[in-house]
Amino acid sequence: MISLEDAQKKLEYYCTYQERCHQEVTRKLQQLQVPYRDHGQIIARLIADDFLNETRFAIHFAGGKFRTKKWGKERIELELKQRAISAWNIRNALAQIEDEEYEATFLALLERLQNQYQNETKPLVYKKKIHDALRYRGWEADRIYQALRNIEPL
């Protein structure tokens, strides 16, 4: 069994390497086989020493997934909910994404998908593939439908 001090140090390193949420830290405590009775104390110390901050995690997660994976706000929100992030932190994180950057990313992704599927001969299949790719990444349905209405038929 790992000592409380060793567990604290390992988790400080774990949280320093990359932003973490409470759920990830709890999972790591379980992997390290730290007794459940000590979880609260370790997590409280991580929060007090600013190693663990869910607001900061949510902002970094949302920005990172948006910029690197081109995820839309619906996918980001879903992923944050699965990590048990509070509604306030989710709203705050999504508000950090600039509207102009969000729109520009959507349009660039749409253009990339149009080029990717340009060899599709059936217009409905072409639009469906674009729709499915955008929905998978969590872009809003109304935004997608509006864009697809403006696409010229093949």
C-alpha positions in Angstrom: 0.0 0.0 0.0 1.2 3.5 -0.9 1.8 6.1 1.9 -0.4 9.2 2.0 2.7 11.5 1.3 3.7 9.4 -1.7 0.2 9.4 -3.1 0.1 13.2 -2.7 3.3 13.6 -4.5 2.3 11.3 -7.4 -1.0 13.1 -7.8 0.7 16.5 -7.7 2.9 15.4 -10.6 -0.2 13.8 -12.3 -2.0 17.1 -12.1 1.0 19.2 -13.1 1.6 17.2 -16.3 -1.9 18.1 -17.6 -5.1 19.7 -16.3 -7.3 17.1 -14.6 -10.8 16.9 -13.3 -11.9 15.4 -10.0 -13.1 12.2 -11.7 -9.7 11.6 -13.2 -7.9 12.2 -9.9 -10.3 9.8 -8.1 -9.7 7.2 -10.7 -5.9 7.6 -10.2 -6.3 7.3 -6.4 -8.1 4.0 -7.0 -5.4 2.8 -9.4 -2.8 3.7 -6.7 -4.9 1.7 -4.2 -5.1 4.6 -1.8 -7.7 3.9 0.9 -11.0 5.6 0.2 -11.0 7.3 3.5 -7.9 9.3 2.4 -9.3 10.4 -1.0 -11.0 13.5 0.4 -7.9 14.7 2.2 -5.7 14.3 -0.8 -8.2 16.0 -3.2 -8.7 18.9 -0.7 -4.9 19.4 -0.5 -4.7 19.3 -4.3 -7.4 22.0 -4.6 -5.9 24.1 -1.8 -2.4 24.0 -3.5 -4.1 24.8 -6.9 -3.1 21.5 -8.5 -6.7 20.7 -9.1 -9.1 23.3 -10.5 -12.2 22.3 -12.4 -12.9 25.7 -13.8 -9.4 25.8 -15.3 -9.8 22.2 -16.5 -13.1 22.9 -18.2 -11.6 26.0 -20.0 -8.5 24.1 -21.2 -10.5 21.1 -22.2 -13.0 23.1 -24.2 -10.4 25.2 -25.9 -8.1 22.2 -26.7 -10.8 20.0 -28.2 -12.2 22.9 -30.2 -8.9 24.0 -31.6 -7.2 20.6 -32.1 -10.1 18.2 -32.9 -12.5 20.9 -34.3 -15.3 19.8 -31.9 -18.5 21.8 -31.7 -20.0 23.1 -28.5 -22.5 20.2 -28.2 -19.7 17.6 -28.2 -17.6 19.6 -25.8 -20.6 20.0 -23.4 -21.4 16.3 -23.6 -17.8 15.3 -22.8 -17.6 17.7 -19.9 -20.9 16.4 -18.5 -19.5 12.8 -18.7 -16.6 14.0 -16.5 -19.1 15.4 -13.9 -18.2 19.0 -14.5 -20.7 21.5 -13.1 -23.2 23.3 -15.4 -21.6 26.6 -14.4 -18.1 25.5 -15.4 -19.4 24.1 -18.7 -21.2 27.4 -19.6 -18.1 29.4 -18.6 -15.8 27.2 -20.7 -18.0 27.4 -23.7 -18.3 31.1 -23.3 -14.5 31.4 -23.6 -14.7 30.3 -27.3 -14.9 33.4 -29.4 -17.9 33.5 -31.8 -15.8 34.6 -34.8 -13.3 31.8 -34.3 -16.1 29.3 -33.8 -17.8 30.3 -37.1 -14.5 30.4 -39.0 -13.6 26.9 -37.7 -17.0 25.6 -38.7 -16.7 27.0 -42.2 -13.1 25.7 -42.6 -14.3 22.2 -41.5 -17.3 22.4 -43.8 -15.0 23.3 -46.8 -12.6 20.5 -45.9 -15.5 18.0 -45.8 -16.9 19.2 -49.1 -13.5 18.6 -50.7 -13.2 15.2 -49.0 -16.6 14.0 -50.3 -16.5 15.8 -53.7 -16.3 12.5 -55.6 -19.7 11.4 -54.3 -22.1 11.4 -57.2 -25.4 11.4 -55.3 -26.3 14.8 -53.9 -28.2 13.4 -50.9 -25.4 11.0 -50.0 -22.9 13.8 -50.3 -24.9 16.1 -47.9 -25.6 13.2 -45.5 -21.9 12.4 -45.2 -21.1 16.0 -44.5 -24.0 16.2 -42.0 -22.9 13.0 -40.2 -19.3 14.2 -40.0 -20.3 17.5 -38.5 -22.8 16.0 -36.1 -20.3 13.5 -34.9 -18.0 16.4 -34.0 -20.8 18.0 -32.0 -21.8 20.9 -34.2 -25.3 22.3 -33.8 -27.9 20.8 -36.1 -29.4 24.1 -37.2 -26.0 25.5 -38.1 -25.4 22.4 -40.2 -28.8 22.4 -42.0 -28.3 26.1 -42.8 -24.9 25.4 -44.3 -26.2 22.4 -46.3 -29.1 24.5 -47.7 -26.5 26.9 -49.1 -24.4 24.2 -50.8 -24.8 24.1 -54.6 -26.1 20.8 -56.0 -23.4 18.5 -57.6 
